[in-house]
């Protein structure tokens, strides 16, 4: 029984995990970001951002900075 519950817990966690960040520029300010940059989750997708201000902006108005498919509007 414990194995079944553990398997279900892992399955739920795998489904709920957001897609990893792949952006090279902050979606808000357009500043370069890297592996050490903070990460924010918006609409089940991770995005690297340059600062805490950008986190609030991105979470508060994601449609301004993200295309309908989740790609940052400033992505090349």
For each residue, the residues with C-beta under 8 A, 3 or more apart:
1: 4 5
2: 5 6
3: 6 7
4: 1 7 8
5: 1 2 8 9
6: 2 3 9 10
7: 3 4 10 11
8: 4 5 11 12
9: 5 6 12 13
10: 6 7 13 14
11: 7 8 14 15
12: 8 9 15 16
13: 9 10 16 17
14: 10 11 17
15: 11 12
16: 12 13
17: 13 14
18: 41 44 45 46
19: 44 45 46 70
20: 46
21: 39 45 46 47 48
22:
23: 26 27 33 47 48 72 75
24: 32 33 75
25: 30 31 32 33 72 74 75
26: 23 29 30 31 32 33 37 48 49 50 51 54
27: 23 47 49 54 58 65 66 72 73 74
28: 49 50 53 54 57 58 65
29: 26 50 51 54
30: 25 26 74
31: 25 26 50
32: 24 25 26 50
33: 23 24 25 26 37 48 49 50
34: 37 48
35:
36:
37: 26 33 34 48 49 50
38: 48 49 50 51 52 55
39: 21 46 47 48 49
40: 46 47 49 54 55 58 59
41: 18 44 45 46 47
42: 45 47 58 59 62 66
43: 62 66 70
44: 18 19 41
45: 18 19 21 41 42 70
46: 18 19 20 21 39 40 41
47: 21 23 27 39 40 41 42 58 72
48: 21 23 26 33 34 37 38 39
49: 26 27 28 33 37 38 39 40 54 55 58
50: 26 28 29 31 32 33 37 38 54
51: 26 29 38 54 55
52: 38 55 56
53: 28 56 57
54: 26 27 28 29 40 49 50 51 57 58
55: 38 40 49 51 52 58 59
56: 52 53 59 60
57: 28 53 54 60 61 65
58: 27 28 40 42 47 49 54 55 61 62 65 66
59: 40 42 55 56 62
60: 56 57
61: 57 58 64 65
62: 42 43 58 59 65 66
63: 66
64: 61 73
65: 27 28 57 58 61 62 72 73 74
66: 27 42 43 58 62 63 70 71 72 73
67: 70 71 72 73
68:
69:
70: 19 43 45 66 67
71: 66 67 75
72: 23 25 27 47 65 66 67 75
73: 27 64 65 66 67
74: 25 27 30 65
75: 23 24 25 71 72
76:
